[in-house]
């Protein structure tokens, strides 16, 4: 380690948010690879942007890594088969993001890689952007934004800072933490490849202070001998939710505020998830695109909490079975974290590229909802300085006021609902408010 290396402190302090329990029960549970299930059902929309169109038909033979869907739309990413086998059918399924077309593949159990896959030789920034798209990489922290679009922004000379998101601030989820502990070399090489190819002046690896072992690993990345100019730095953030949200992360690491309707690129920054960095380098090294996902399986109703690497398109039920099953008194299953994830009714819901947890709960204490007491806690907790209580009132009485309340700035972090003593469904109200405002604007 270089003696000159220092761990940075946050430039700005996160306003609002909530201090929530961490419940990182699986932090030291080394990832286990799940065998291919009998079938996988792969959604054709696993990212922000246009749904892909199937490039295979029923009865086609596919391999692990075969392209099975793509789109010519600028905001999209190709989709690959996560198993080897035969296309059984193309049908619609219900996912948290709506009803989407999907490809059902019957696995042959052999997990044979596509023979066309090969490592990439990257010498230019444009080659790296193209490789990222061919990987099918989207933001693996939850949002699902096509990563090659972010890399394209790094071609602009005004973008000089890459922020690597390792905050993982939601309770229970430890998938990014395990990436730090298990795939150090891919992270190391991925970080310096991006820095060198795009000639970045600043690379900030941002992690919350409640992950000391991961901090030690990432310190080694920041102090590597490749960093003679010392422009790759590690920043230890305060442990506060929603520290890992993109706008919050840009603010705490650089002090820059992203205006409404703008992106990090508009303030000279790009943000990438730590697992996305690692996955991109693995693709370059091996040629294998994004076909699997590490998922944290936890909650008081699951028999064996653990981190599991599963083929994309694996059903929640298959994962639960792999983890020893769930208690018969299970009351709720959440795909994702308890703050921003989606409760699901159907265990045939499948894992997509941006899925990072399956949480199973029983003995849930019911929330008693009472009238708003005008305490203002929701506004104090909102990291975007909004008034969730006023938005809830507006969707009941006056939709036209939603624009004045800046409802579109909401990042749906759930902090308002978490702190509300009246148990009001404020996050749901914010989502409704955004939907209704879009509807009103489209009607004009």
Buried (B, 14 or more C-beta within 10 A) or exposed (E): EEEEBEBBEBEBEBBBBBEBEBBBBBBEBEBBEBEBBEBBBBBBBBBBBBBBBBBBEEEBEBBBBBBBBBBEEEEBBBBBBBBBBBBBBBEEBBBBBEEBBBBBBBBBEEBBBBEEBEEBEBEEBEBBBBBBBBBBBBBBBBBBBBBBBBBBBBEEEEBBBBBBBBBBBBBBBBBBBBBBBBBBEBBBBBBBBBBEBBEBEBBBBBBBEBBEEBBEBBBBBBBBEBBEEEBBBBBBBBBBBBBBBBBBBBBBBBEBEBEEEEBBBBBBBBBBBBBBBBBBBBBBBBBBBBBBBBBBBBBBBBBEBBBBBBBBBBBBBBBBBBBEBBBEEBEBBBBBBBBBBBBBEEBEBBBBBBBBBBBBBBEEEEEEEEEBEEEEBBBBBBBBEBBBBBBBBBBEEEBEBBBEBBBBBBBBBBBBBBBBEBEBBBBBBBBBBBEBBEEEEEEE
